[in-house]
Amino acid sequence: MTEIMIPAWVDGTLQPVEKLEAHLRGLRHKAVSVFVMDGDTLLIQRRALEKYHTPGLWANTCCTHPAWDEADLDCAHRRLNEELGISDVTPLPRGQVEYRADVGGGLIEHELVEVFLVKETDDLHIAANPDEVMDTRWISLDDLRSEIAQNPEQFTPWLRIYLDQHSEMIFGG
């Protein structure tokens, strides 16, 4: 795995930390999450089996960590393209979310997340990168909540947290 330096807080100071180390130590770090909507349906992705944590689980459209010195919006654009081949959209900032979750294998996601929403999906072309994404689908928020209630183990902890605790901030208004 290539060493990727992400912004994380160590002893109260934001500094570049190797991504895996940040997760092993459970350090609070910056992240970006994008939700692409088409009317009342959300594009979700199933994480590739090669991912080093939460492989094969369903997540929101795109979630990642900005590189050190990378702007959050630039990161959102970059990862939409890298993971799903999506470009020419305008992610709209929705606010910040902080959460801490065990993601298995001794890894902790403790993220301060900049959340973005994409509402313009006319002629949206999806070309999933198989190294990142094994499947995608569109689902209504009500159906997604129902599926999560029935089979929570099939969804990433952060997606469950977003829908349970931050749905109004992300999707409302």
Secondary structure as UniProt FT lines:
FT   STRAND          5..10
FT   TURN            11..12
FT   STRAND          13..18
FT   HELIX           19..25
FT   STRAND          28..38
FT   TURN            39..40
FT   STRAND          41..47
FT   TURN            49..50
FT   TURN            55..56
FT   STRAND          58..59
FT   STRAND          62..64
FT   TURN            68..69
FT   HELIX           72..84
FT   STRAND          92..104
FT   TURN            105..106
FT   STRAND          107..118
FT   TURN            122..123
FT   TURN            130..132
FT   STRAND          133..140
FT   HELIX           141..150
FT   HELIX           152..154
FT   HELIX           157..165
FT   HELIX           167..171
//
